[in-house]
Amino acid sequence: MKHLKNTLIPLMVLVLLISACSKADEPPATSPIMKQGKWKVSYYADNGANETNAYTGYVFTFNSNGNVTAVKGTSTVNGTWSPGTKESDNKLILNFNSIFLEGLNAQWSFTEKSYSVVKMEHVNGSNDTDILVMEQI
């Protein structure tokens, strides 16, 4: 019995350490990721057509109050952001009041996320898929 106890306790500790390490390596939920630092669009495709150049030069800052600013040179565009109502860790809703950023106005689903890069897609009513990749600056 003592031998079993001496074997089980270290084994349980090892299992707890392994599970804690794997969770620590996972990026946080969407909201904390986006609220860290400044972001840029590194890739944008509208139904397969690469339109990244339309967003080149914009620097995005996501604020904890749900506001987002996009700055390009001396021009600032304000908008809002929020997590989706379902599966909030996997959605990002963007809304800008500018014709220049209207392509970003959508509910985006995260396909990949890390501390420095997020990849998202939006499928519209016509089943066209838009791709948005943002990188932290």
Secondary structure, DSSP 4 states (H G I P E B T S, - for coil): -HHHHHHHHHHHHHHHHHHHHHHHHS---HHHHHTSSEEEEEEEEETTEE-GGGGTT-EEEE-TTSEEEEEETTEEEEEEEE--SSSGGGEEEEEESSGGGGGG-EEEEEEEE-SSEEEEEEE-TT--EEEEEEEE-
